[in-house]
Amino acid sequence: LLDKFQTYMTGPYRGRDSRSVKSVRGDGERAFRVISVKTVYPLISDDKLLLSYIQQLEANKNLPGTIKTYLSSLIDFLQFLSQDKSHQLNVLEIFRTEKMLIQWRKKFNKKDRIQSHVRRAQDKKMLVTREQVRKYDEGCVKAQANKFFEMFRKDPDTKQRRSVATALRND
């Protein structure tokens, strides 16, 4: 069934990139592994199993955006199931489970936005100021680094003491 899902995702219905589809399929396989089910039926019929899956993702310290991605992959799989005719599953159950997962995914929107702000703040702390660039350009460190790299550009087999490279890195 997962092979058919992969074909569905790359085919005319969805037209997704094959690398993206491998990731989505892997998310689905992860859900089956974590929930410990071999067939699809428990996935669509037992809400407690799906809830335990989400709790397990949270317990494993997955970020909210990651959990949303995993739930989106399951939703994609359920959409495939609702259109596939090769199974005997109840389409209404599939549709109900899909809608439930969409609601559960919304729970992580706020946490994901907060996490996004945290990442931006961390990125901002790492920005290099014009003053730092000017100081680097005018300082001896740039000249030493250029000399060091030029030596390796001329002869990549050059042996250099580790202390020289460490001193350059620490300046």
DSSP file with accessible surface (Angstrom, degrees, kcal/mol):
  #  RESIDUE AA STRUCTURE BP1 BP2  ACC     N-H-->O    O-->H-N    N-H-->O    O-->H-N    TCO  KAPPA ALPHA  PHI   PSI    X-CA   Y-CA   Z-CA
    1    1 A L     >        0   0   80      0, 0.0     4,-2.2     0, 0.0     5,-0.1   0.000 360.0 360.0 360.0 -37.1    0.0    0.0    0.0
    2    2 A L  H  >  +     0   0   36      1,-0.2     4,-2.4     2,-0.2     5,-0.1   0.850 360.0  54.2 -66.1 -32.6    2.9    2.4    0.7
    3    3 A D  H  > S+     0   0  105      2,-0.2     4,-2.2     1,-0.2    -1,-0.2   0.919 109.3  47.2 -64.9 -42.2    4.3    1.7   -2.7
    4    4 A K  H  > S+     0   0   87      2,-0.2     4,-2.6     1,-0.2    -2,-0.2   0.880 110.4  53.6 -64.8 -37.4    0.9    2.7   -4.2
    5    5 A F  H  X S+     0   0    0     -4,-2.2     4,-2.4     2,-0.2    -2,-0.2   0.926 107.8  50.1 -61.8 -43.6    0.9    5.8   -2.0
    6    6 A Q  H  X S+     0   0   47     -4,-2.4     4,-1.6     1,-0.2    -2,-0.2   0.918 111.6  47.9 -62.6 -42.2    4.3    6.8   -3.3
    7    7 A T  H  X S+     0   0   96     -4,-2.2     4,-1.6     1,-0.2    -1,-0.2   0.915 110.9  52.0 -64.5 -41.8    3.1    6.4   -6.9
    8    8 A Y  H  < S+     0   0   21     -4,-2.6     6,-0.8     1,-0.2     7,-0.4   0.908 108.6  50.8 -59.4 -42.8    0.0    8.4   -6.1
    9    9 A M  H  < S+     0   0    0     -4,-2.4     7,-2.8     1,-0.2    -1,-0.2   0.820 116.6  39.0 -69.7 -31.5    2.1   11.2   -4.6
   10   10 A T  H  < S+     0   0   60     -4,-1.6    -1,-0.2     5,-0.2    -2,-0.2   0.626 106.4  83.8 -92.0 -13.1    4.4   11.5   -7.7
   11   11 A G  S >X S-     0   0   20     -4,-1.6     4,-2.7    -5,-0.2     3,-0.7   0.079 104.5 -73.7 -79.5-166.7    1.7   10.9  -10.2
   12   12 A P  T 34 S+     0   0  132      0, 0.0    -4,-0.1     0, 0.0    -1,-0.1   0.722 123.0  65.4 -66.2 -20.4   -0.8   13.3  -11.8
   13   13 A Y  T 34 S+     0   0  163     -5,-0.3    -4,-0.1     1,-0.1    -5,-0.1   0.909 128.0   0.4 -68.7 -41.9   -2.9   13.6   -8.7
   14   14 A R  T <4 S-     0   0   80     -6,-0.8    -5,-0.1    -3,-0.7    -4,-0.1   0.690  75.2-157.3-119.4 -36.1   -0.2   15.3   -6.6
   15   15 A G     <  +     0   0   55     -4,-2.7    -5,-0.2    -7,-0.4     2,-0.1   0.818  31.0 166.4  61.2  35.5    2.9   15.7   -8.8
   16   16 A R        -     0   0   71     -7,-2.8    -1,-0.2    -5,-0.2    -2,-0.1  -0.459  44.1 -94.5 -83.8 156.0    5.3   15.9   -5.9
   17   17 A D     >  -     0   0   94     -2,-0.1     4,-2.3     1,-0.1     5,-0.2  -0.370  32.9-122.7 -64.3 142.2    9.1   15.6   -6.3
   18   18 A S  H  > S+     0   0   70      1,-0.2     4,-2.1     2,-0.2     5,-0.1   0.849 111.4  53.2 -62.1 -34.4   10.3   12.1   -5.7
   19   19 A R  H  > S+     0   0  197      2,-0.2     4,-1.6     1,-0.2    -1,-0.2   0.918 109.8  48.5 -65.0 -41.5   12.7   13.2   -2.8
   20   20 A S  H  > S+     0   0   41      1,-0.2     4,-2.3     2,-0.2    -2,-0.2   0.909 110.2  51.8 -63.1 -41.2    9.8   14.9   -1.1
   21   21 A V  H  X S+     0   0    0     -4,-2.3     4,-3.2     1,-0.2     5,-0.2   0.883 104.8  55.6 -67.1 -37.1    7.6   11.8   -1.5
   22   22 A K  H  X S+     0   0  137     -4,-2.1     4,-2.5     1,-0.2    -1,-0.2   0.908 109.1  48.6 -60.0 -40.1   10.3    9.6    0.0
   23   23 A S  H  X S+     0   0   68     -4,-1.6     4,-2.2     2,-0.2    -2,-0.2   0.929 112.2  47.7 -64.8 -45.0   10.3   11.9    3.1
   24   24 A V  H  X S+     0   0    5     -4,-2.3     4,-2.1     2,-0.2    -2,-0.2   0.920 112.5  49.2 -63.2 -43.1    6.5   11.7    3.3
   25   25 A R  H  X S+     0   0   45     -4,-3.2     4,-2.8     1,-0.2    -1,-0.2   0.921 109.4  52.6 -62.8 -41.7    6.5    7.9    2.9
   26   26 A G  H  X S+     0   0   22     -4,-2.5     4,-2.5    -5,-0.2    -1,-0.2   0.890 106.6  53.2 -61.2 -37.4    9.2    7.7    5.6
   27   27 A D  H  X S+     0   0    7     -4,-2.2     4,-2.0     2,-0.2    -1,-0.2   0.909 109.9  48.1 -62.9 -41.3    7.0    9.8    7.9
   28   28 A G  H  X S+     0   0    2     -4,-2.1     4,-2.2     2,-0.2    -2,-0.2   0.926 111.2  49.3 -64.3 -44.3    4.1    7.3    7.3
   29   29 A E  H  X S+     0   0   69     -4,-2.8     4,-2.3     1,-0.2    -2,-0.2   0.896 108.8  54.3 -61.9 -38.3    6.4    4.3    8.0
   30   30 A R  H  X S+     0   0   66     -4,-2.5     4,-3.1     2,-0.2     5,-0.3   0.917 106.5  51.6 -60.8 -43.3    7.6    6.0   11.2
   31   31 A A  H  X S+     0   0    0     -4,-2.0     4,-2.9     1,-0.2     5,-0.3   0.937 110.0  48.5 -60.9 -45.0    4.0    6.4   12.3
   32   32 A F  H  X>S+     0   0   29     -4,-2.2     5,-1.9     1,-0.2     4,-1.1   0.897 114.3  47.3 -61.0 -40.2    3.3    2.7   11.7
   33   33 A R  H  <5S+     0   0  160     -4,-2.3    -2,-0.2     3,-0.2    -1,-0.2   0.940 115.0  43.6 -66.1 -48.9    6.5    1.8   13.6
   34   34 A V  H  <5S+     0   0   52     -4,-3.1    -2,-0.2     1,-0.2    -3,-0.2   0.914 117.7  44.6 -65.6 -42.8    5.8    4.1   16.6
   35   35 A I  H  <5S-     0   0   11     -4,-2.9    -1,-0.2    -5,-0.3    -2,-0.2   0.728 105.8-134.3 -73.5 -19.1    2.1    3.1   16.8
   36   36 A S  T  <5 +     0   0   97     -4,-1.1     2,-0.4    -5,-0.3    -3,-0.2   0.949  53.5 140.6  63.6  50.7    3.2   -0.6   16.4
   37   37 A V      < -     0   0   18     -5,-1.9    -1,-0.2    -6,-0.1    -2,-0.1  -0.924  41.2-165.3-120.7 151.0    0.6   -1.5   13.8
   38   38 A K  S    S+     0   0  202     -2,-0.4     2,-0.3    -5,-0.0    -1,-0.1   0.619  75.4  44.5-103.8 -22.2    1.0   -3.7   10.7
   39   39 A T  S    S-     0   0   85      1,-0.1     4,-0.4    -7,-0.1    -1,-0.0  -0.788  79.1-120.8-121.1 169.5   -2.2   -2.7    8.9
   40   40 A V  S >> S+     0   0   15     -2,-0.3     4,-1.4     1,-0.2     3,-1.0   0.806  94.4  81.1 -79.5 -29.4   -4.0    0.5    8.2
   41   41 A Y  H >> S+     0   0  139      1,-0.3     4,-1.7     2,-0.2     3,-0.6   0.871  91.0  48.4 -52.4 -47.9   -7.3   -0.3   10.0
   42   42 A P  H 3> S+     0   0   32      0, 0.0     4,-1.9     0, 0.0    -1,-0.3   0.863 106.1  61.3 -62.0 -28.6   -6.1    0.5   13.6
   43   43 A L  H <4 S+     0   0    2     -3,-1.0    -2,-0.2    -4,-0.4     7,-0.1   0.879 114.4  31.8 -63.5 -38.4   -4.8    3.8   12.3
   44   44 A I  H << S+     0   0    1     -4,-1.4    -1,-0.2    -3,-0.6    -3,-0.1   0.632 123.6  45.2 -96.2 -12.0   -8.2    5.0   11.1
   45   45 A S  H  < S+     0   0   41     -4,-1.7     2,-0.6    -5,-0.3    -2,-0.2   0.654 102.6  60.8-107.2 -16.8  -10.3    3.3   13.8
   46   46 A D    >X  -     0   0   64     -4,-1.9     4,-1.3    -5,-0.2     3,-0.7  -0.847  51.1-178.0-120.9  98.7   -8.5    3.9   17.0
   47   47 A D  H 3> S+     0   0   57     -2,-0.6     4,-2.6     1,-0.2     5,-0.2   0.827  83.8  63.2 -61.4 -31.5   -8.1    7.6   18.0
   48   48 A K  H 3> S+     0   0  170      1,-0.2     4,-2.5     2,-0.2    -1,-0.2   0.862  99.4  53.8 -64.3 -35.2   -6.2    6.6   21.1
   49   49 A L  H <> S+     0   0   39     -3,-0.7     4,-1.8    -7,-0.2    -1,-0.2   0.932 110.8  45.4 -63.4 -45.4   -3.4    5.1   19.0
   50   50 A L  H  X S+     0   0    2     -4,-1.3     4,-2.1     2,-0.2    -2,-0.2   0.903 112.5  51.2 -65.4 -39.7   -3.0    8.3   17.0
   51   51 A L  H  X S+     0   0   70     -4,-2.6     4,-2.5     1,-0.2    -1,-0.2   0.912 108.7  51.3 -64.2 -39.3   -3.1   10.4   20.2
   52   52 A S  H  X S+     0   0   47     -4,-2.5     4,-2.4     2,-0.2    -1,-0.2   0.858 106.5  55.8 -66.3 -32.7   -0.4    8.1   21.6
   53   53 A Y  H  X S+     0   0    1     -4,-1.8     4,-2.3     2,-0.2    -2,-0.2   0.949 109.3  45.5 -62.1 -46.6    1.7    8.7   18.5
   54   54 A I  H  X S+     0   0    4     -4,-2.1     4,-2.4     1,-0.2    -2,-0.2   0.919 112.4  51.2 -64.0 -42.1    1.5   12.5   19.0
   55   55 A Q  H  X S+     0   0  110     -4,-2.5     4,-2.7     1,-0.2    -1,-0.2   0.891 109.0  51.5 -62.8 -37.7    2.3   12.1   22.6
   56   56 A Q  H  X S+     0   0   86     -4,-2.4     4,-2.0     2,-0.2    -1,-0.2   0.911 108.6  51.0 -65.4 -41.5    5.3   10.0   21.7
   57   57 A L  H  <>S+     0   0    3     -4,-2.3     5,-2.1     2,-0.2    -2,-0.2   0.917 112.8  46.0 -61.5 -42.1    6.5   12.6   19.3
   58   58 A E  H ><5S+     0   0   61     -4,-2.4     3,-1.8     1,-0.2    -2,-0.2   0.911 110.5  52.9 -66.6 -41.2    6.2   15.3   22.0
   59   59 A A  H 3<5S+     0   0   66     -4,-2.7    -1,-0.2     1,-0.3    -2,-0.2   0.835 103.4  57.8 -63.7 -31.4    8.0   13.0   24.5
   60   60 A N  T 3<5S-     0   0   91     -4,-2.0    -1,-0.3    -5,-0.2    -2,-0.2   0.311 118.4-115.1 -80.5   7.8   10.9   12.6   22.0
   61   61 A K  T < 5 +     0   0  177     -3,-1.8     2,-0.2     1,-0.2    -3,-0.2   0.796  53.1 169.6  64.9  30.3   11.3   16.4   22.1
   62   62 A N      < -     0   0   45     -5,-2.1    -1,-0.2     1,-0.1    -2,-0.0  -0.543  38.7-110.8 -68.4 140.5   10.3   16.8   18.4
   63   63 A L    >>  -     0   0   78     -2,-0.2     4,-2.2     1,-0.1     3,-0.6  -0.358  25.5-110.7 -69.6 154.1    9.8   20.5   17.6
   64   64 A P  H 3> S+     0   0   18      0, 0.0     4,-2.6     0, 0.0     5,-0.2   0.870 118.6  54.1 -55.6 -39.0    6.2   21.6   16.8
   65   65 A G  H 3> S+     0   0   18      1,-0.2     4,-2.0     2,-0.2     5,-0.1   0.880 108.0  50.4 -63.8 -36.0    7.0   22.2   13.1
   66   66 A T  H <> S+     0   0   46     -3,-0.6     4,-2.5     2,-0.2    -1,-0.2   0.922 109.9  49.5 -67.2 -43.6    8.3   18.6   12.9
   67   67 A I  H  X S+     0   0    3     -4,-2.2     4,-2.6     1,-0.2     5,-0.2   0.922 109.7  52.0 -62.9 -41.2    5.2   17.2   14.5
   68   68 A K  H  X S+     0   0   46     -4,-2.6     4,-2.5     1,-0.2    -1,-0.2   0.907 109.3  50.6 -60.6 -40.2    3.0   19.3   12.0
   69   69 A T  H  X S+     0   0   74     -4,-2.0     4,-2.1     2,-0.2    -2,-0.2   0.927 110.3  48.7 -63.1 -45.7    5.0   17.9    9.1
   70   70 A Y  H  X S+     0   0   32     -4,-2.5     4,-1.9     1,-0.2    -2,-0.2   0.910 112.5  48.3 -61.8 -41.0    4.5   14.3   10.4
   71   71 A L  H  X S+     0   0    1     -4,-2.6     4,-2.5     1,-0.2    -1,-0.2   0.903 108.6  54.3 -67.6 -37.4    0.8   14.9   10.8
   72   72 A S  H  X S+     0   0   35     -4,-2.5     4,-2.5     1,-0.2    -1,-0.2   0.889 106.4  52.5 -62.2 -37.7    0.6   16.4    7.3
   73   73 A S  H  X S+     0   0    5     -4,-2.1     4,-2.1     2,-0.2    -1,-0.2   0.909 109.4  48.5 -64.8 -41.2    2.2   13.3    5.9
   74   74 A L  H  X S+     0   0    1     -4,-1.9     4,-2.6     2,-0.2    -2,-0.2   0.898 109.8  52.4 -64.7 -38.6   -0.4   11.1    7.6
   75   75 A I  H  X S+     0   0    4     -4,-2.5     4,-2.5     2,-0.2    -2,-0.2   0.925 108.1  51.1 -62.9 -42.6   -3.1   13.4    6.2
   76   76 A D  H  X S+     0   0   18     -4,-2.5     4,-2.1     1,-0.2    -1,-0.2   0.912 110.0  50.4 -58.2 -42.5   -1.7   12.9    2.7
   77   77 A F  H  X S+     0   0    2     -4,-2.1     4,-2.5     1,-0.2    -2,-0.2   0.920 110.2  48.9 -64.1 -42.3   -1.7    9.1    3.3
   78   78 A L  H  X S+     0   0    1     -4,-2.6     4,-2.3     2,-0.2    -1,-0.2   0.879 108.4  53.7 -66.4 -36.5   -5.4    9.3    4.4
   79   79 A Q  H  X S+     0   0   52     -4,-2.5     4,-0.9     2,-0.2    -1,-0.2   0.903 109.1  49.7 -63.3 -39.1   -6.3   11.4    1.4
   80   80 A F  H >X S+     0   0    8     -4,-2.1     4,-2.0     1,-0.2     3,-1.0   0.939 109.7  51.1 -61.5 -46.8   -4.7    8.7   -0.8
   81   81 A L  H 3< S+     0   0    0     -4,-2.5    -2,-0.2     1,-0.3    -1,-0.2   0.871 104.2  57.2 -60.6 -36.9   -6.7    6.0    1.0
   82   82 A S  H 3< S+     0   0   36     -4,-2.3    -1,-0.3     1,-0.2    -2,-0.2   0.759 115.3  37.5 -68.2 -21.0   -9.9    7.8    0.5
   83   83 A Q  H << S+     0   0   98     -3,-1.0     2,-0.2    -4,-0.9    -1,-0.2   0.670  96.9  92.8-100.4 -21.3   -9.3    7.8   -3.3
   84   84 A D     <  -     0   0   28     -4,-2.0     3,-0.3    -5,-0.1   -79,-0.0  -0.534  52.8-167.8 -77.2 138.9   -7.8    4.3   -3.6
   85   85 A K        +     0   0  193     -2,-0.2    -1,-0.1     1,-0.2    -4,-0.1   0.336  66.4  88.7-108.4   7.6  -10.2    1.5   -4.3
   86   86 A S  S    S+     0   0   66     -5,-0.0     2,-0.2   -85,-0.0    -1,-0.2   0.419  80.1  67.7 -89.4   4.3   -8.0   -1.5   -3.7
   87   87 A H  S    S-     0   0   32     -3,-0.3     0, 0.0    -6,-0.2     0, 0.0  -0.742  72.9-134.6-119.5 168.8   -8.8   -1.8    0.0
   88   88 A Q        +     0   0  186     -2,-0.2     2,-0.1     2,-0.1    -3,-0.0   0.083  59.8 131.8-106.9  20.8  -11.9   -2.6    2.1
   89   89 A L        -     0   0   35      1,-0.1     2,-0.6    -8,-0.1    -2,-0.1  -0.404  67.4-102.6 -77.9 153.1  -11.6    0.2    4.5
   90   90 A N     >  -     0   0   86      1,-0.2     4,-2.0    -2,-0.1     3,-0.3  -0.620  24.8-154.7 -76.6 116.3  -14.6    2.5    5.4
   91   91 A V  H  > S+     0   0   72     -2,-0.6     4,-2.8     1,-0.2     5,-0.2   0.853  93.8  57.0 -64.5 -33.6  -14.1    5.7    3.5
   92   92 A L  H  > S+     0   0  133      2,-0.2     4,-2.6     1,-0.2    -1,-0.2   0.898 107.0  49.0 -64.5 -38.2  -16.2    7.6    6.1
   93   93 A E  H  > S+     0   0   59     -3,-0.3     4,-2.5     2,-0.2    -2,-0.2   0.902 111.4  49.8 -64.7 -41.7  -13.8    6.5    8.9
   94   94 A I  H  X S+     0   0    0     -4,-2.0     4,-2.6     2,-0.2    -2,-0.2   0.949 112.6  46.7 -61.4 -47.7  -10.8    7.6    6.7
   95   95 A F  H  X S+     0   0  105     -4,-2.8     4,-2.4     2,-0.2    -2,-0.2   0.912 112.0  50.6 -62.5 -42.7  -12.4   11.0    6.1
   96   96 A R  H  X S+     0   0   84     -4,-2.6     4,-2.2     2,-0.2    -1,-0.2   0.935 111.7  47.7 -61.4 -44.5  -13.2   11.4    9.9
   97   97 A T  H  X S+     0   0    0     -4,-2.5     4,-2.6     1,-0.2    -2,-0.2   0.908 110.1  52.7 -65.4 -39.9   -9.7   10.5   10.9
   98   98 A E  H  X S+     0   0   13     -4,-2.6     4,-2.1     1,-0.2    -1,-0.2   0.941 110.4  47.0 -60.1 -47.5   -8.3   12.9    8.3
   99   99 A K  H  X S+     0   0   96     -4,-2.4     4,-2.0     1,-0.2    -1,-0.2   0.886 111.2  52.5 -63.0 -37.1  -10.4   15.8    9.6
  100  100 A M  H  X S+     0   0   28     -4,-2.2     4,-2.6     2,-0.2    -1,-0.2   0.931 108.8  49.2 -64.6 -44.1   -9.4   14.9   13.2
  101  101 A L  H  X S+     0   0    2     -4,-2.6     4,-2.5     1,-0.2    -1,-0.2   0.878 107.3  55.4 -64.4 -36.3   -5.7   15.0   12.3
  102  102 A I  H  X S+     0   0   31     -4,-2.1     4,-1.4     1,-0.2    -1,-0.2   0.925 110.5  45.9 -61.8 -42.3   -6.2   18.4   10.6
  103  103 A Q  H  X S+     0   0  110     -4,-2.0     4,-0.8     1,-0.2    -2,-0.2   0.915 112.5  49.6 -65.4 -44.0   -7.7   19.7   13.9
  104  104 A W  H >< S+     0   0   56     -4,-2.6     3,-0.8     1,-0.2     4,-0.4   0.873 105.7  57.6 -63.5 -36.9   -4.9   18.2   16.0
  105  105 A R  H >< S+     0   0   67     -4,-2.5     3,-1.7     1,-0.2     4,-0.3   0.877  97.3  62.2 -62.1 -35.1   -2.3   19.7   13.7
  106  106 A K  H >X S+     0   0  109     -4,-1.4     3,-1.6     1,-0.3     4,-0.5   0.804  88.8  71.5 -60.8 -27.7   -3.7   23.1   14.4
  107  107 A K  T << S+     0   0  108     -3,-0.8     4,-0.5    -4,-0.8    -1,-0.3   0.797  97.6  49.8 -58.1 -27.5   -2.8   22.6   18.0
  108  108 A F  T <> S+     0   0    3     -3,-1.7     4,-2.4    -4,-0.4    -1,-0.3   0.478  84.9  89.9 -94.4  -2.8    0.9   23.0   17.1
  109  109 A N  H <> S+     0   0   50     -3,-1.6     4,-2.4    -4,-0.3     5,-0.2   0.945  90.7  43.4 -58.9 -51.2    0.5   26.3   15.0
  110  110 A K  H  X S+     0   0  142     -4,-0.5     4,-2.5     1,-0.2     5,-0.2   0.939 115.1  48.7 -62.9 -45.7    1.1   28.6   18.0
  111  111 A K  H  > S+     0   0   95     -4,-0.5     4,-2.4     1,-0.2    -1,-0.2   0.884 111.4  51.3 -61.2 -37.3    4.0   26.6   19.3
  112  112 A D  H  X S+     0   0   33     -4,-2.4     4,-2.4     2,-0.2    -1,-0.2   0.900 108.7  50.2 -68.1 -40.2    5.5   26.5   15.8
  113  113 A R  H  X S+     0   0  140     -4,-2.4     4,-2.1     2,-0.2    -2,-0.2   0.925 111.3  49.1 -62.7 -42.2    5.2   30.3   15.5
  114  114 A I  H  X S+     0   0   93     -4,-2.5     4,-2.2     2,-0.2    -2,-0.2   0.938 111.0  49.7 -61.5 -45.3    6.9   30.7   18.9
  115  115 A Q  H  X S+     0   0   46     -4,-2.4     4,-2.5     1,-0.2    -2,-0.2   0.895 108.1  54.4 -61.6 -37.0    9.7   28.3   17.8
  116  116 A S  H  X S+     0   0   26     -4,-2.4     4,-2.3     1,-0.2    -1,-0.2   0.913 107.8  49.2 -63.5 -41.2   10.1   30.3   14.6
  117  117 A H  H  X S+     0   0  112     -4,-2.1     4,-2.4     2,-0.2    -1,-0.2   0.894 109.4  52.6 -65.1 -37.7   10.6   33.5   16.6
  118  118 A V  H  X S+     0   0   60     -4,-2.2     4,-2.4     2,-0.2    -2,-0.2   0.934 109.4  48.9 -62.8 -45.0   13.1   31.8   18.8
  119  119 A R  H  X S+     0   0   98     -4,-2.5     4,-2.6     1,-0.2    -2,-0.2   0.914 110.9  50.3 -61.8 -42.2   15.1   30.7   15.7
  120  120 A R  H  X S+     0   0  148     -4,-2.3     4,-2.5     2,-0.2    -1,-0.2   0.901 109.8  50.6 -62.9 -41.3   15.0   34.2   14.3
  121  121 A A  H  X S+     0   0   50     -4,-2.4     4,-1.9     2,-0.2    -1,-0.2   0.913 111.1  48.5 -63.7 -40.5   16.3   35.7   17.5
  122  122 A Q  H  X S+     0   0  103     -4,-2.4     4,-0.9     1,-0.2    -2,-0.2   0.914 112.0  49.5 -65.2 -41.2   19.1   33.2   17.6
  123  123 A D  H >< S+     0   0  104     -4,-2.6     3,-0.6     1,-0.2     4,-0.4   0.900 108.1  53.8 -63.0 -40.1   19.9   34.0   13.9
  124  124 A K  H >< S+     0   0  155     -4,-2.5     3,-1.2     1,-0.3    -1,-0.2   0.883 103.5  56.1 -64.3 -36.2   19.9   37.7   14.7
  125  125 A K  H 3< S+     0   0  177     -4,-1.9    -1,-0.3     1,-0.3    -2,-0.2   0.786 106.3  52.3 -64.2 -26.2   22.4   37.2   17.5
  126  126 A M  T << S+     0   0  150     -4,-0.9    -1,-0.3    -3,-0.6    -2,-0.2   0.481  82.2 118.5 -90.8  -3.7   24.8   35.6   15.0
  127  127 A L    <   -     0   0  116     -3,-1.2     2,-0.5    -4,-0.4    -3,-0.0  -0.367  63.2-130.1 -63.8 144.3   24.6   38.5   12.5
  128  128 A V        -     0   0   99     -2,-0.1     2,-0.1     4,-0.0    -1,-0.1  -0.821  21.7-136.6 -97.0 130.3   27.9   40.2   11.8
  129  129 A T     >  -     0   0   74     -2,-0.5     4,-2.1     1,-0.1     5,-0.2  -0.393  20.4-113.5 -83.2 162.7   27.8   44.0   12.1
  130  130 A R  H  > S+     0   0  231      1,-0.2     4,-2.8     2,-0.2     5,-0.2   0.879 119.2  56.3 -60.0 -37.0   29.5   46.4    9.7
  131  131 A E  H  > S+     0   0  102      1,-0.2     4,-2.7     2,-0.2    -1,-0.2   0.909 106.2  49.1 -63.4 -41.1   31.8   47.4   12.5
  132  132 A Q  H  > S+     0   0  103      2,-0.2     4,-2.2     1,-0.2    -1,-0.2   0.900 112.1  48.6 -66.3 -39.0   32.9   43.8   12.9
  133  133 A V  H  X S+     0   0   67     -4,-2.1     4,-2.9     2,-0.2    -2,-0.2   0.933 112.4  48.2 -65.4 -44.9   33.6   43.4    9.2
  134  134 A R  H  X S+     0   0  103     -4,-2.8     4,-2.3     1,-0.2     5,-0.2   0.935 111.4  50.2 -60.9 -44.0   35.5   46.7    9.1
  135  135 A K  H  X S+     0   0  150     -4,-2.7     4,-1.3     1,-0.2    -1,-0.2   0.908 112.5  47.6 -62.3 -39.7   37.6   45.6   12.1
  136  136 A Y  H  < S+     0   0  104     -4,-2.2     6,-0.7     1,-0.2     3,-0.3   0.935 111.4  50.3 -65.8 -45.6   38.3   42.2   10.4
  137  137 A D  H  < S+     0   0   78     -4,-2.9    -2,-0.2     1,-0.2    -1,-0.2   0.858 116.8  40.6 -61.9 -36.1   39.3   43.9    7.1
  138  138 A E  H  < S+     0   0  133     -4,-2.3    -1,-0.2    -5,-0.2    -2,-0.2   0.648 103.5  86.8 -87.3 -16.5   41.7   46.3    8.9
  139  139 A G  S  X S-     0   0   33     -4,-1.3     4,-0.7    -3,-0.3     3,-0.3  -0.209  85.1-114.1 -84.5 174.0   43.1   43.8   11.3
  140  140 A C  H  > S+     0   0   85      1,-0.2     4,-2.6     2,-0.2     5,-0.2   0.698 103.6  76.4 -80.1 -17.2   46.0   41.4   11.0
  141  141 A V  H  > S+     0   0   37      1,-0.2     4,-2.9     2,-0.2     5,-0.2   0.917  93.3  50.6 -63.0 -42.2   43.7   38.3   11.2
  142  142 A K  H  > S+     0   0   72     -6,-0.7     4,-2.8    -3,-0.3    -1,-0.2   0.933 111.3  48.3 -61.7 -44.1   42.5   38.7    7.7
  143  143 A A  H  X S+     0   0   63     -4,-0.7     4,-2.3     1,-0.2    -1,-0.2   0.916 112.9  48.2 -63.2 -42.0   46.1   39.0    6.4
  144  144 A Q  H  X S+     0   0   87     -4,-2.6     4,-2.6     2,-0.2    -2,-0.2   0.920 112.6  48.5 -64.3 -43.1   47.1   35.9    8.4
  145  145 A A  H  X S+     0   0    9     -4,-2.9     4,-2.8     2,-0.2     5,-0.3   0.927 111.8  48.6 -63.9 -44.3   44.1   33.9    7.1
  146  146 A N  H  X S+     0   0   89     -4,-2.8     4,-2.4    -5,-0.2    -1,-0.2   0.910 112.8  48.2 -61.7 -42.0   44.8   34.9    3.5
  147  147 A K  H  X S+     0   0  165     -4,-2.3     4,-2.0    -5,-0.2    -2,-0.2   0.926 112.2  50.0 -62.6 -43.9   48.4   33.9    3.8
  148  148 A F  H  X S+     0   0   30     -4,-2.6     4,-1.4     1,-0.2    -2,-0.2   0.939 114.8  42.3 -61.3 -47.8   47.5   30.6    5.5
  149  149 A F  H  X S+     0   0  114     -4,-2.8     4,-2.0     1,-0.2    -1,-0.2   0.854 110.6  56.3 -72.4 -32.6   45.0   29.7    2.7
  150  150 A E  H  X S+     0   0   72     -4,-2.4     4,-2.2    -5,-0.3    -1,-0.2   0.897 103.0  56.2 -64.4 -38.7   47.2   30.9   -0.1
  151  151 A M  H  X S+     0   0   62     -4,-2.0     4,-1.9     1,-0.2    -1,-0.2   0.923 111.5  42.8 -59.1 -42.4   49.9   28.5    1.2
  152  152 A F  H  < S+     0   0   59     -4,-1.4    -1,-0.2     2,-0.2    -2,-0.2   0.800 109.0  58.2 -76.3 -27.8   47.5   25.6    0.9
  153  153 A R  H  < S+     0   0  169     -4,-2.0    -2,-0.2     1,-0.2    -1,-0.2   0.910 110.5  43.3 -66.6 -39.7   46.2   26.8   -2.5
  154  154 A K  H  < S+     0   0  164     -4,-2.2    -2,-0.2     1,-0.3    -1,-0.2   0.894 135.3  13.2 -71.3 -41.8   49.7   26.6   -3.9
  155  155 A D    ><  -     0   0   79     -4,-1.9     3,-2.0    -5,-0.2    -1,-0.3  -0.798  61.8-172.5-141.2  94.8   50.5   23.2   -2.3
  156  156 A P  T 3  S+     0   0   97      0, 0.0    -1,-0.1     0, 0.0    -4,-0.1   0.717  86.7  62.2 -61.8 -17.8   47.6   21.3   -0.8
  157  157 A D  T 3  S+     0   0  128      2,-0.1    -5,-0.1    -5,-0.0    -2,-0.0   0.367  74.1 133.9 -89.6   7.1   50.0   18.7    0.7
  158  158 A T    <   -     0   0   33     -3,-2.0     2,-0.5    -7,-0.2    -6,-0.0  -0.300  51.8-137.2 -58.5 134.7   51.6   21.3    2.9
  159  159 A K        -     0   0  188      0, 0.0     2,-0.4     0, 0.0    -1,-0.1  -0.826  25.7-179.4 -95.2 133.4   52.1   20.2    6.5
  160  160 A Q        -     0   0   71     -2,-0.5     2,-0.1     4,-0.0     0, 0.0  -0.987  32.0-107.1-134.3 142.6   51.2   22.7    9.1
  161  161 A R    >>  -     0   0  172     -2,-0.4     4,-1.4     1,-0.1     3,-0.8  -0.428  25.1-129.8 -67.3 141.4   51.4   22.5   12.9
  162  162 A R  H 3> S+     0   0  211      1,-0.2     4,-2.7     2,-0.2     5,-0.2   0.859 105.9  63.5 -60.2 -34.2   48.0   22.3   14.5
  163  163 A S  H 3> S+     0   0   69      1,-0.2     4,-2.5     2,-0.2    -1,-0.2   0.853  99.9  53.1 -62.7 -32.4   48.9   25.1   16.9
  164  164 A V  H <> S+     0   0   46     -3,-0.8     4,-2.2     2,-0.2    -1,-0.2   0.947 111.9  43.8 -67.9 -46.4   49.2   27.5   13.9
  165  165 A A  H  X S+     0   0   38     -4,-1.4     4,-2.5     2,-0.2    -2,-0.2   0.908 114.9  50.4 -65.2 -39.4   45.8   26.7   12.6
  166  166 A T  H  X S+     0   0   44     -4,-2.7     4,-2.4     2,-0.2    -2,-0.2   0.929 109.9  49.5 -65.7 -41.5   44.3   26.8   16.1
  167  167 A A  H  X S+     0   0   50     -4,-2.5     4,-1.2    -5,-0.2    -1,-0.2   0.912 111.8  48.9 -63.3 -41.9   45.8   30.2   16.8
  168  168 A L  H  < S+     0   0   27     -4,-2.2     3,-0.5     1,-0.2    -2,-0.2   0.927 111.7  49.3 -64.0 -43.4   44.5   31.5   13.6
  169  169 A R  H  < S+     0   0  177     -4,-2.5    -2,-0.2     1,-0.2    -1,-0.2   0.902 111.0  49.7 -62.9 -39.3   41.0   30.2   14.3
  170  170 A N  H  <        0   0  105     -4,-2.4    -1,-0.2    -5,-0.2    -2,-0.2   0.692 360.0 360.0 -77.6 -17.6   41.0   31.6   17.8
  171  171 A D     <        0   0  114     -4,-1.2    -3,-0.1    -3,-0.5    -4,-0.0  -0.112 360.0 360.0 -70.9 360.0   42.0   35.2   16.7
